[in-house]
Amino acid sequence: MEEGDILRQRRNLVAMSCLLIVFDLAKVEVAKVGVLGTDLIVGDVRVLAISMWVVWAYFLLRYYQFWKADTPHLSSALSEQVTRYAIQHSERMDMGRDALGGYASLKKGGWIRGWRLELGPSTLHEGKFVPHKSLPISWVRALLWKARASVFVGLSTPHFTEHALPFVLAAATPVVAVLTKILGEH
């Protein structure tokens, strides 16, 4: 996949989403359309609106396909940042980065057992990979790390604006359309 492919798909989705939002909010009514210097009178505006929504759905699908194939993802950037916080936490607990090999991973142990911070490289023991050290982590600390990572990645890297924001805008498009219909009827 070439770099320009996902950029083109993102541009198309953002442009079409913005166009639909502006059309709904500004209550634009189309009477005629100019094509190659010829004015076409639109008989049924609903057909034009449906066509725009079909094109929007196509652009959303195409962006999703290219986004799925593109790396790195927003989730990997968040995971890497949470790992950094976990390593910093283990260093504050005097475990030392050298003893851990710089490896830390936050694992969910289930609803009852909560979160665990697995430290150091895993070794094979009785057919299972076992971390060097495993510490219980409160769900509050795990949630705090994830929240901090979300803010950091959202503000300090282009991952959110390049990958997630087009989905947010695309999700807002039908919401705006429904709300303008509901509020316009009252």
C-alpha positions in Angstrom: 0.0 0.0 0.0 1.4 3.4 -0.9 1.4 6.4 1.5 -0.9 8.4 -0.8 -3.6 5.8 -0.8 -4.8 6.2 2.8 -4.4 10.0 2.5 -6.7 10.0 -0.5 -9.3 7.8 1.2 -9.1 10.0 4.3 -9.5 13.2 2.3 -12.5 11.8 0.4 -14.2 10.7 3.6 -13.6 14.0 5.4 -14.7 16.0 2.4 -17.9 14.1 1.9 -18.7 14.1 5.7 -18.2 17.8 5.9 -20.3 18.4 2.8 -23.2 16.4 4.2 -23.0 18.1 7.6 -22.9 21.6 5.9 -25.9 20.6 3.7 -27.9 19.5 6.7 -27.0 22.4 9.0 -27.3 25.1 6.4 -30.5 23.5 5.0 -29.2 23.7 1.4 -31.8 23.0 -1.2 -30.6 22.1 -4.7 -32.7 23.3 -7.7 -30.2 22.8 -10.5 -26.8 21.3 -10.9 -24.1 22.4 -13.4 -22.4 19.6 -15.3 -19.8 20.5 -18.0 -21.4 23.9 -18.6 -24.9 22.6 -18.7 -27.5 23.3 -16.1 -29.5 20.3 -15.0 -32.8 20.9 -13.2 -33.2 18.4 -10.4 -36.7 16.9 -10.3 -36.4 14.9 -7.1 -33.9 16.2 -4.6 -34.2 13.1 -2.5 -32.4 11.1 -5.3 -29.4 13.5 -5.0 -29.4 13.2 -1.2 -29.5 9.4 -1.3 -26.7 9.4 -3.9 -24.6 11.6 -1.6 -25.2 9.1 1.3 -24.2 6.2 -0.9 -21.0 7.9 -1.9 -20.4 8.7 1.8 -20.9 5.0 2.7 -18.5 4.0 0.0 -15.8 6.5 1.2 -16.3 5.3 4.8 -15.8 1.7 3.7 -12.7 2.5 1.6 -11.1 4.5 4.4 -11.8 1.7 6.8 -10.1 -0.8 4.5 -7.0 1.3 4.0 -6.9 2.2 7.7 -7.1 -1.5 8.7 -4.1 -2.3 6.4 -2.1 0.7 7.5 0.4 0.6 10.4 1.0 1.7 13.1 -2.5 1.9 14.5 -3.7 4.2 17.2 -4.1 1.2 19.5 -0.4 0.2 19.2 0.6 3.8 20.0 -1.6 3.7 23.1 -0.2 0.3 24.1 3.4 1.5 23.8 2.7 4.6 25.9 1.0 2.5 28.6 4.0 0.2 28.6 6.3 3.3 29.1 4.2 4.2 32.2 4.4 0.6 33.5 8.2 0.6 33.1 8.4 4.0 34.9 6.3 2.6 37.6 8.5 -0.5 38.0 11.6 1.7 38.1 10.0 3.8 40.9 9.5 0.5 42.8 13.3 -0.1 42.6 13.0 -3.0 40.3 15.5 -1.6 37.8 15.2 -1.6 34.1 18.3 -3.8 33.7 16.8 -6.7 35.7 13.6 -6.5 33.6 15.2 -6.2 30.2 13.1 -3.1 29.6 10.0 -5.2 29.2 6.7 -4.5 30.9 3.2 -5.3 29.9 -0.2 -4.6 31.4 -2.4 -7.6 31.3 -6.0 -7.9 32.3 -6.5 -10.9 34.5 -10.3 -11.0 34.4 -13.0 -9.1 36.2 -12.2 -10.7 39.5 -8.4 -10.8 39.4 -8.1 -7.3 37.9 -4.9 -6.1 36.2 -1.3 -7.4 36.4 1.9 -5.8 35.5 4.1 -8.4 33.9 7.8 -7.5 34.1 10.9 -8.9 32.5 11.2 -11.3 29.6 9.0 -14.4 29.8 10.5 -17.9 30.1 8.9 -21.2 29.2 8.0 -23.1 32.4 6.0 -26.4 32.2 4.6 -25.5 28.8 3.5 -22.0 29.7 5.3 -18.7 29.2 5.7 -17.1 32.6 6.9 -13.5 33.1 10.0 -12.7 35.2 7.8 -11.0 37.8 4.1 -10.3 37.9 2.6 -7.5 40.1 -1.0 -6.8 40.9 -2.1 -3.4 39.6 -5.3 -1.7 40.8 -7.9 -1.0 38.2 -7.6 2.7 39.1 -3.9 2.8 38.3 -4.5 0.9 35.0 -7.3 3.2 34.0 -5.1 6.2 34.9 -2.3 4.9 32.7 -4.7 4.4 29.8 -6.3 7.8 30.2 -2.8 9.5 30.4 -1.7 7.5 27.3 -4.9 8.6 25.4 -4.3 12.3 26.2 -0.6 12.0 25.4 -1.1 10.2 22.1 -4.0 12.4 21.1 -2.1 15.7 21.7 1.5 14.7 21.0 1.3 12.4 18.0 -0.6 12.5 14.7 -2.2 9.1 15.3 -5.5 10.5 16.6 -6.0 13.3 14.0 -4.8 11.1 11.1 -6.5 7.8 11.9 -9.4 8.3 14.5 -10.7 11.8 13.8 -12.0 10.9 10.3 -14.1 8.1 11.9 -15.4 10.6 14.5 -16.4 13.0 11.8 -18.0 10.2 9.8 -19.9 9.0 12.9 -21.1 12.6 13.5 -22.5 12.9 9.9 -25.6 10.7 10.3 -26.1 12.0 13.9 -26.2 15.6 12.5 -28.6 14.5 9.8 -31.0 12.8 12.2 -30.9 15.7 14.7 -31.6 18.3 12.0 -34.5 16.3 10.8 -35.9 15.9 14.3 -35.3 19.5 15.3 -36.6 20.8 11.9 -39.9 19.1 12.4 -40.7 20.9 15.7 
